[in-house]
Amino acid sequence: MRLVREEKNAQVHLLATLVVIVAGYGLGLSAVEWALIVLAIVAVWSAEAMNSAIERIADVTSPEQHPMIGAAKDMAAGGVLVVALGALVVGMIVLFSHLLP
């Protein structure tokens, strides 16, 4: 997958995805818990793909530095951060509920 090969953050997301899937299997998540985890994972991957697409299009349309292009790239990256933080919270709630008494 090009996204994982070319984007460092996607490689981090892949590692996190694998860790969460292994942990989920090990903890015996319910169907509803798996649904929440899968939705969080899909949201992060979708946001990362959109961010990468926006960056590529911006680089082609305006190879030179432009403040509006920079702002658009920053906003797209910020969107990925928001989604990733939300996914982290979902993962912590679901996974930690199995670890804590």
Secondary structure as UniProt FT lines:
FT   HELIX           2..6
FT   HELIX           8..27
FT   HELIX           31..61
FT   HELIX           67..99
//
